[in-house]
Amino acid sequence: MKATEIAKIRELSDAELVSKLDDLKKELFNLRFQHAVNQLDNPMRLKAVKKEIAVVKTIMRENELKAQA
């Protein structure tokens, strides 16, 4: 994931971050299901989606800590 993509995620509001996280979790579920039935075209997408989820959660936590301070 490039720095420009992360910067775009940082600009999102809290509601948009929650929505993006929900979409990524649904995508990860679908990818895992495709992997289980041997229909997954790009197995590296699993890793990329997991990393995107981690980035979104990290940014959400950063925003939460900023709000407390």
ZAMARGU-4260 file (C-alpha; in steps of 0.2 Angstrom, whole numbers, plus 5000, padded with zeros to 4 digits):
<rodrens>
0) 5000/5000/5000 | 5007/5017/4995 | 5009/5032/5005 | 4997/5041/4994 | 4983/5028/4997
5) 4986/5029/5016 | 4985/5048/5015 | 4968/5047/5006 | 4962/5035/5020 | 4968/5047/5033
10) 4956/5061/5026 | 4941/5050/5028 | 4929/5054/5042 | 4925/5042/5056 | 4909/5036/5048
15) 4918/5033/5031 | 4932/5023/5040 | 4919/5012/5048 | 4910/5009/5031 | 4927/5006/5023
20) 4932/4993/5037 | 4915/4984/5035 | 4917/4983/5016 | 4935/4976/5018 | 4929/4963/5030
25) 4915/4958/5018 | 4928/4957/5004 | 4940/4947/5015 | 4926/4935/5019 | 4922/4932/5001
30) 4940/4930/4996 | 4942/4917/5010 | 4926/4908/5003 | 4933/4908/4985 | 4950/4901/4992
35) 4941/4887/5001 | 4932/4881/4985 | 4948/4884/4974 | 4941/4898/4964 | 4952/4912/4969
40) 4961/4920/4955 | 4974/4931/4964 | 4979/4924/4981 | 4989/4939/4985 | 4973/4949/4986
45) 4970/4941/5003 | 4986/4948/5010 | 4983/4965/5003 | 4965/4966/5010 | 4971/4960/5027
50) 4984/4974/5027 | 4971/4987/5022 | 4961/4982/5036 | 4975/4984/5048 | 4979/5002/5041
55) 4961/5007/5043 | 4960/5001/5061 | 4977/5009/5065 | 4970/5026/5058 | 4954/5024/5068
60) 4964/5021/5084 | 4975/5036/5080 | 4959/5047/5078 | 4952/5040/5094 | 4968/5045/5104
65) 4968/5062/5096 | 4951/5065/5102 | 4955/5060/5119 | 4970/5072/5120
</rodrens>
